[in-house]
Amino acid sequence: MIPVLLASRSPRRTELLRMLGVAHRAEPSGVDESALSGEGPRDQVLRLARAKAEAAASRAAGDLLVVGADTLVVLGGRVLGQPRDPAEAASMLRELAGRTHAVLTGLCLLRPCWPPAAGCAESRVTFHPMTAREIAWYVGTGEPLDKAGAYAAQGVGAAFLAAIEGSFHNVVGFPVDLFARLLPQVGLGLSQLRAND
C-alpha cells in the first residue's frame, strides 16, 4: 500500500478520502492562497493545488502520493471566500439565494519519478430563494462561518440547495471521481491505496 499525504487541513477532504477507504495523513501546506493579479478562478485552483502538493512533498520522503487540493466558490466571475463574520455570511447568502454559481476544485497528485497529474472539477449549484428569516437562522447555526461561499452542501445548507450539476463531492471540496481518474497518471489505482484491499 502506497502512503498518502493530503496537503490540507480540511476535515471534509479527510472524510471523503476515508469514505474511499484511503488511509492517509493530513497536514496543512502553509501556502499563501491569495489570488494573483489577473488570474482566473480555474487557473487559481490549479496553481494552488500544485503549490500545496509541492510544499507538502518538500517535507516528505519515500515513495508516497501527495495530494493537493483547492476549492473556490464563484458567482458571476467573483470569488466568494470564507466570510469574515456573520454579517458577511448573511450578505453572501443573499447574493446566492435564487441563483446559480460555480464550485471549482483543482487537484494535483505528486509521486516521485512521475510527472504531476492535475485537473479541475466544476459543479454548478443552484440555491432556492431564501427569506431574510431563513438566512438569519442559517447564519445563527454557525455552519456558514468557516465555509467558502458561506454554506455547507453536506450539512444544514443542503436544505437550501435546489440543484447540483456535476460532482456533489466537488461541492464539498474533494471531487473523488477526478481523484480516481488522475491516479493512473501517477501509476496507481484506487485498490493500491485502500487499507483493506
N, C-alpha and C positions, 0 to 999 in steps of 0.2 A: 504494500500500500504506500502510495506517494504522500508524504506530508504536505499539508495545505496551510498556507498562511494568508489570512484575509486582512488586507491593509485597510481596516475600517473599525470604528468603534460602534457602528450601528447594530443595535440588538436585533433589528428586523432582518438584516442581512445574515447574521449569525443563525437566526431561527430558520431562515429559508435554506441555508446550507445543511442544517441539521435535518430539515424535512427531507432533503435528498439523501440523507444518510452519510454525508461527507464529514468525516472527523477533521477538525481544523483548530487552529488557534487564531485569535484575532488580536491585532494591535493597531492603534491609530498611526497613521502615516506621518502626521505633523506637517503636511503640505499646506501652504497658503492656498486657499480656494478662491481667491479673488479672480474676477474676470480680467482678461487683457483687453486693452483698448481695441475696439473694432471686431472683437471676437464674437462669433455667433454661438448660440447655445449648444449646437451639435459639436462644434469644434472644441468648445469649452469642456464638455463632459468627457470627450475622448482624451484631451490633453491632461485633464486632472486624473482620470482613471490611470493613465500610464505613469504620471508623476507619482501617484500614490503607490503603485506597484513597484516602481523603481526605488523609491525611498525605503520601502519595507525590505525589498530584495537586497539592498546595500548593507543591511544589518543582519542578514541571514546567510546561512551556508548550507552546502549539500544539495542533493537532488530533491528539490521541493518545488511545488507550484505556488506562485504568489499571485493573488487576485486583487486587483484594484478596481474600484467602482466609484462612480459619481453620478448623482441624480439631480435634475433640475425640473422645476415646475414652470411652465412658460405660458403666459396669457397675452395674446396679441403682440407677440415679439418681446415682451418684458418678462424678466425672470422674477419669480416670487420666491424669496428665500424663507428662512425661518423668521417668524415675527419677533420683534424685539420686546413686545409687551402685549397685554390683552387688547388694547385699543388697535394696534396694528393688525393683530389676528382678526379682529372683527372687520376691519377695513378690507383685508384680503378676501374674507368670506363674502362680503357684499359684492366685491368685484367678480368672484367666481360664480355666485348664485345665478342659475338660469343660463349659464354659458358653458361653452366647451373650451378646454385648454389641453395643452400637450404636456406629457411627462416623458423626459428623455433620460436614459441611463447609459453611460459609457462603461464598458467593461474592458479590462486589459489583463491578459494572462501572461505571466513570465515564468519560464523554466530554463535552467542553464542549458546551453548548447542548442536552443531552439529560438527562432525569431519570435518576437512578440506577436500574440494573437489579440486582436481588438475588434470591437464592434459597438454599435449603438442601437438600442431598442427605443422605439417611440410608441406610446399609447396615447389615446385621446379620451379624455374624461369629461363627461357632461354632468353638471350639477342640476338638481331640481331647483326651482326658485325657493328662496328661504325668506322667512319673515324676520323682522328685527328681533322678535322674541326668540325664535329658533337660534339665530346667530348668537345672541347674548347667552342663551342656555348652553349652547355647544362650547363657546369660549369659556364659560364657567366650569365646564368639566375639567379644564386644564389640558385636554388632549391636544389642541391645536398649537400649543405654545412652543413645542420643540420639533415641529414638523414643517418641512418645506411646503409652502402654499397654505399652511395653517389647517391641514386636515390629515386624517389617517384613514385610508381606504380599508384597512384591516381592523379598524376599531369602530367607535361610535359614528365616525364620519361616514361610514358606509350607508347610514340611513338617509343621507342627503344626495347620494350619487344615483343619477338616472341611468347612466350607461357608461361602459368602458369598452372602447375598441382597442384591441391589441392585448398584450400581456397584462393580466392583473398583477402578477408578481413584480413586473416592472414598476407599476404604480407604487407598490410597497417599497421598492428600492433595489431589487435584485432580480433581473429577468432570467429565471432559471433555464428557460428554453435557449436563450442566447448563450448562456454559460455552457450548456451541453453541446451546442453546435461549434463553439470555439475550441473545446478540448482537443479534438483530433488535430488541430493545427499545432499543438504542442506535444503531440504523440501520446495522448491519453484518451481514455474513455471513462465514463462515469463509474463503471464497475471497478476501475483501478483506484478510485478514491473512496469507495464505500467501505466502512469498517467491517461489515459482516459478509462481504462477497468473497 
